[in-house]
């Protein structure tokens, strides 16, 4: 899967539920994923490997459908035992 990090552009907030500061990635020709910059900063080691891991949770048909409209990723809460 080809992931390309997009350049930040606050003028594109309309693509991201009104969020002006996001980290977004094109996913081949299927669409894009994004996460708010604030959330991304809470993810240890955030980057392409983390995004790839999140996308691996979906089967091919689910992923294709989700990416077409832009898939919002969310940082998971860390549970400390």
Secondary structure per residue as TSV (DSSP state, phi and psi in degrees):
chain	resnum	aa	ss	phi	psi
A	1	X	-	360.0	131.4
A	2	X	-	-93.8	112.6
A	3	X	E	-108.3	130.0
A	4	X	E	-126.6	120.9
A	5	X	E	-70.4	130.6
A	6	X	-	-86.8	152.3
A	7	X	-	-72.5	137.1
A	8	X	-	-61.0	139.0
A	9	X	-	-155.3	104.6
A	10	X	G	-63.3	-18.4
A	11	X	G	-70.0	-11.2
A	12	X	G	-97.9	17.0
A	13	X	G	-55.2	-30.6
A	14	X	G	-60.6	-26.7
A	15	X	G	-75.5	-19.8
A	16	X	G	-120.8	48.8
A	17	X	T	52.1	32.9
A	18	X	T	83.3	-0.7
A	19	X	-	-77.2	120.1
A	20	X	S	-80.4	-27.4
A	21	X	S	-115.1	103.0
A	22	X	E	-135.2	164.6
A	23	X	E	-109.3	119.2
A	24	X	E	-128.2	151.7
A	25	X	E	-137.5	131.8
A	26	X	E	-76.1	139.5
A	27	X	E	-115.4	91.6
A	28	X	T	51.2	-134.4
A	29	X	T	-104.8	16.7
A	30	X	T	-86.4	-27.5
A	31	X	E	147.8	-143.1
A	32	X	E	-149.4	161.2
A	33	X	E	-124.3	157.5
A	34	X	E	-155.6	159.8
A	35	X	E	-148.0	146.2
A	36	X	E	-63.1	149.0
A	37	X	H	-61.8	-38.9
A	38	X	H	-59.7	-43.2
A	39	X	H	-68.6	-42.3
A	40	X	H	-58.1	-34.6
A	41	X	T	-68.7	-15.5
A	42	X	T	-91.6	-6.0
A	43	X	S	-92.7	114.3
A	44	X	T	-61.2	129.3
A	45	X	T	69.6	27.7
A	46	X	-	-55.6	139.1
A	47	X	S	162.5	-164.6
A	48	X	H	-57.5	-43.1
A	49	X	H	-59.6	-39.4
A	50	X	H	-64.9	-45.0
A	51	X	H	-61.2	-44.3
A	52	X	H	-58.9	-41.4
A	53	X	H	-62.2	-39.3
A	54	X	H	-65.8	-40.5
A	55	X	H	-68.3	-28.3
A	56	X	T	-66.9	-13.6
A	57	X	T	-73.3	-15.4
A	58	X	S	-102.7	146.0
A	59	X	-	-79.7	167.8
A	60	X	H	-56.9	-43.3
A	61	X	H	-68.9	-42.7
A	62	X	H	-60.8	-44.0
A	63	X	H	-63.2	-46.0
A	64	X	H	-57.9	-44.7
A	65	X	H	-66.0	-45.5
A	66	X	H	-65.1	-39.6
A	67	X	H	-71.4	-28.7
A	68	X	H	-56.6	-38.3
A	69	X	T	-100.1	3.5
A	70	X	-	90.6	113.7
A	71	X	E	-97.1	120.7
A	72	X	E	-84.6	125.8
A	73	X	-	-96.0	151.9
A	74	X	-	-130.7	143.8
A	75	X	-	-71.2	137.4
A	76	X	-	-88.4	142.6
A	77	X	-	-67.2	133.9
A	78	X	-	-82.8	132.1
A	79	X	-	-106.2	120.1
A	80	X	-	-100.9	129.2
A	81	X	-	-92.6	360.0
